[in-house]
Amino acid sequence: MVFPNAHETFRDSLKVSAGLAAVLGHNFTCWLHFKGGKGIATSAGMLIALVWPSLLIILSVWIVVFVLTRYVSLASICAAITLPFSAWLTHETTAMIGITALVSVLAIYKHKANIQRLLNAPRAVSASKNLPPQPRRTHPHEETVLGAGAWGTALAVLLQKAGMPSLSGA
């Protein structure tokens, strides 16, 4: 423990500050001109330390939505919406409910492009039914970066600058 004689409220505020700094660092990484990942995995790590019963609830929501839809971004958005309510259900303090609401709003904000894609998905699927199948990528020099947050995004940017195509996940 860093400050063993400090008041519990002070220690809690240090935990929250460190967690929010990690999430913001993953969401707005300086290496990518303050663009980056969505911070969902980093937020989950923060929630393990601060409100693990709430994390269990939203993890259950995430799993159910993912199994039903196969959309990681939709599962993440639904889990983010559920977060402040799960904090309330597990009798967290008003301050912690507010912090979870802030993390939830940030996660939803970072998913705005995914929300737009999800809203347009049915039209895109129906429009693509008349198109011929796309050829598979078979060249060994082509790389794919999936997930990995800000590091995956940075790697994708470096690959593209080197002239190698990459696909980035949500």
ROMARMAR-99712 format. One line per field, with one value per residue (C-alpha): residue number from 1; residue in three letters; x, y, z. Coordinates in steps of 0.1 Angstrom, whole numbers, plus 5000, padded with zeros to 4 digits. Layout:
BEGIN
seq <- [NUM:...]
type <- [ALA:...]
c1 <- [X:...]
c2 <- [Y:...]
c3 <- [Z:...]
***
This chain:
BEGIN
seq <- [1:2:3:4:5:6:7:8:9:10:11:12:13:14:15:16:17:18:19:20:21:22:23:24:25:26:27:28:29:30:31:32:33:34:35:36:37:38:39:40:41:42:43:44:45:46:47:48:49:50:51:52:53:54:55:56:57:58:59:60:61:62:63:64:65:66:67:68:69:70:71:72:73:74:75:76:77:78:79:80:81:82:83:84:85:86:87:88:89:90:91:92:93:94:95:96:97:98:99:100:101:102:103:104:105:106:107:108:109:110:111:112:113:114:115:116:117:118:119:120:121:122:123:124:125:126:127:128:129:130:131:132:133:134:135:136:137:138:139:140:141:142:143:144:145:146:147:148:149:150:151:152:153:154:155:156:157:158:159:160:161:162:163:164:165:166:167:168:169:170]
type <- [MET:VAL:PHE:PRO:ASN:ALA:HIS:GLU:THR:PHE:ARG:ASP:SER:LEU:LYS:VAL:SER:ALA:GLY:LEU:ALA:ALA:VAL:LEU:GLY:HIS:ASN:PHE:THR:CYS:TRP:LEU:HIS:PHE:LYS:GLY:GLY:LYS:GLY:ILE:ALA:THR:SER:ALA:GLY:MET:LEU:ILE:ALA:LEU:VAL:TRP:PRO:SER:LEU:LEU:ILE:ILE:LEU:SER:VAL:TRP:ILE:VAL:VAL:PHE:VAL:LEU:THR:ARG:TYR:VAL:SER:LEU:ALA:SER:ILE:CYS:ALA:ALA:ILE:THR:LEU:PRO:PHE:SER:ALA:TRP:LEU:THR:HIS:GLU:THR:THR:ALA:MET:ILE:GLY:ILE:THR:ALA:LEU:VAL:SER:VAL:LEU:ALA:ILE:TYR:LYS:HIS:LYS:ALA:ASN:ILE:GLN:ARG:LEU:LEU:ASN:ALA:PRO:ARG:ALA:VAL:SER:ALA:SER:LYS:ASN:LEU:PRO:PRO:GLN:PRO:ARG:ARG:THR:HIS:PRO:HIS:GLU:GLU:THR:VAL:LEU:GLY:ALA:GLY:ALA:TRP:GLY:THR:ALA:LEU:ALA:VAL:LEU:LEU:GLN:LYS:ALA:GLY:MET:PRO:SER:LEU:SER:GLY:ALA]
c1 <- [5000:5015:5000:4992:4983:4962:4925:4905:4888:4923:4934:4902:4907:4943:4929:4903:4928:4952:4925:4911:4946:4952:4919:4924:4960:4946:4918:4939:4974:5000:5018:4988:4981:4956:4936:4936:4916:4883:4898:4873:4899:4917:4884:4877:4911:4902:4868:4884:4903:4874:4840:4846:4810:4797:4823:4809:4774:4785:4808:4777:4758:4788:4789:4751:4751:4782:4768:4735:4749:4786:4793:4821:4813:4776:4784:4808:4783:4756:4780:4789:4752:4747:4778:4763:4732:4753:4772:4739:4727:4758:4754:4785:4789:4773:4808:4816:4783:4792:4826:4812:4787:4817:4836:4804:4798:4835:4832:4800:4815:4846:4822:4803:4817:4808:4773:4769:4781:4757:4728:4737:4745:4711:4712:4748:4741:4710:4729:4758:4738:4739:4777:4800:4821:4853:4886:4906:4939:4965:4997:5022:5032:4997:4993:4962:4960:4930:4922:4952:4939:4962:4992:4973:4963:4999:5011:4984:4995:5031:5022:5003:5031:5054:5031:5016:4978:4962:4928:4919:4892:4867]
c2 <- [5000:5033:5055:5031:5059:5080:5083:5057:5084:5097:5062:5056:5088:5077:5044:5061:5087:5060:5040:5069:5080:5045:5045:5080:5070:5041:5061:5091:5079:5105:5082:5084:5121:5115:5089:5053:5024:5022:5015:4987:4962:4989:4999:4963:4962:4994:4980:4948:4970:4993:4976:4939:4928:4954:4941:4905:4919:4938:4909:4887:4913:4914:4876:4873:4901:4888:4852:4865:4890:4882:4919:4928:4966:4960:4939:4965:4993:4973:4965:5002:5012:4986:4997:5026:5005:4975:4998:5010:4974:4964:4993:5013:5048:5077:5089:5055:5054:5088:5075:5044:5067:5088:5057:5045:5077:5077:5042:5050:5081:5062:5038:5064:5052:5016:5028:5044:5012:4991:5014:5011:4973:4960:4982:4973:4936:4938:4959:4935:4904:4913:4918:4890:4875:4893:4875:4864:4880:4854:4875:4866:4902:4913:4916:4919:4936:4927:4942:4950:4985:5014:4992:4974:5007:5020:4988:4991:5027:5017:4988:5012:5037:5009:5002:4970:4969:4962:4956:4971:4957:4976]
c3 <- [5000:4990:5018:5047:5071:5047:5050:5031:5009:4999:4990:4970:4951:4942:4929:4908:4895:4885:4868:4849:4838:4824:4805:4791:4781:4761:4746:4737:4732:4725:4700:4677:4680:4708:4689:4699:4712:4729:4764:4771:4783:4803:4819:4828:4846:4865:4874:4888:4913:4921:4917:4909:4917:4891:4866:4870:4861:4831:4820:4820:4799:4775:4771:4765:4739:4721:4720:4706:4681:4675:4676:4701:4698:4705:4735:4748:4744:4762:4790:4792:4795:4822:4843:4864:4871:4882:4905:4920:4923:4942:4966:4956:4969:4951:4941:4926:4907:4892:4883:4866:4847:4835:4823:4807:4788:4777:4764:4744:4730:4718:4701:4681:4647:4656:4666:4632:4615:4636:4626:4589:4591:4579:4548:4540:4543:4520:4495:4494:4485:4448:4448:4437:4464:4472:4466:4496:4505:4497:4496:4524:4528:4539:4577:4598:4632:4653:4687:4710:4717:4712:4705:4678:4663:4664:4647:4620:4614:4611:4587:4565:4564:4554:4525:4540:4542:4576:4589:4623:4646:4667]
***
